């Protein structure tokens, strides 16, 4: 019985872990990018309003902004 309780506990911890931490954002950098864009698209959108960043520096700033929000 104790074994079953531990297994249920571990399953809940593992399943709940992804919800507690959430997904990390993914940023893209490309030669045809623009640092004014969100950086969340791998290629420019058809309307040219969003797409990847143009520089690694801008991507680094975006990552640091997210990390600062999480307090780590």
C-alpha positions as semicolon CSV with decimal commas, in nm:
position;residue;x (nm);y (nm);z (nm)
1;X;0,000;0,000;0,000
2;X;0,282;0,239;0,084
3;X;0,445;0,165;-0,253
4;X;0,123;0,259;-0,433
5;X;0,102;0,588;-0,244
6;X;0,459;0,676;-0,339
7;X;0,395;0,593;-0,703
8;X;0,084;0,813;-0,710
9;X;0,273;1,093;-0,536
10;X;0,561;1,076;-0,783
11;X;0,323;1,069;-1,080
12;X;0,148;1,383;-0,952
13;X;0,477;1,564;-0,894
14;X;0,604;1,478;-1,242
15;X;0,275;1,566;-1,411
16;X;0,239;1,892;-1,221
17;X;0,599;2,000;-1,274
18;X;0,543;2,111;-1,633
19;X;0,244;2,319;-1,534
20;X;0,425;2,492;-1,249
21;X;0,723;2,600;-1,456
22;X;0,551;2,654;-1,788
23;X;0,707;2,651;-2,129
24;X;1,014;2,854;-2,210
25;X;0,981;3,089;-2,506
26;X;1,173;3,013;-2,824
27;X;1,337;3,298;-3,013
28;X;1,466;3,292;-3,369
29;X;1,747;3,492;-3,531
30;X;1,788;3,518;-3,909
31;X;1,971;3,730;-4,162
32;X;1,635;3,848;-4,299
33;X;1,506;3,932;-3,949
34;X;1,429;4,262;-3,783
35;X;1,509;4,352;-3,423
36;X;1,175;4,534;-3,396
37;X;0,988;4,205;-3,444
38;X;0,893;3,960;-3,167
39;X;1,152;3,699;-3,265
40;X;0,900;3,420;-3,208
41;X;0,858;3,331;-3,576
42;X;1,125;3,133;-3,768
43;X;1,064;3,336;-4,086
44;X;0,903;3,670;-4,169
45;X;0,524;3,654;-4,190
46;X;0,355;3,713;-4,526
47;X;0,251;4,065;-4,426
48;X;0,603;4,151;-4,304
49;X;0,480;4,255;-3,961
50;X;0,654;3,985;-3,753
51;X;0,938;3,739;-3,776
52;X;1,280;3,653;-3,634
53;X;1,527;3,890;-3,475
54;X;1,816;4,016;-3,687
55;X;2,085;4,003;-3,417
56;X;2,193;3,775;-3,136
57;X;2,215;4,080;-2,911
58;X;1,841;4,144;-2,945
59;X;1,762;3,777;-2,877
60;X;1,981;3,791;-2,567
61;X;1,790;4,098;-2,445
62;X;1,460;3,913;-2,493
63;X;1,584;3,612;-2,296
64;X;1,711;3,831;-2,015
65;X;1,377;4,012;-1,997
66;X;1,194;3,681;-1,954
67;X;1,442;3,557;-1,694
68;X;1,404;3,882;-1,504
69;X;1,027;3,835;-1,492
70;X;1,072;3,488;-1,340
71;X;1,315;3,617;-1,080
72;X;1,601;3,385;-1,172
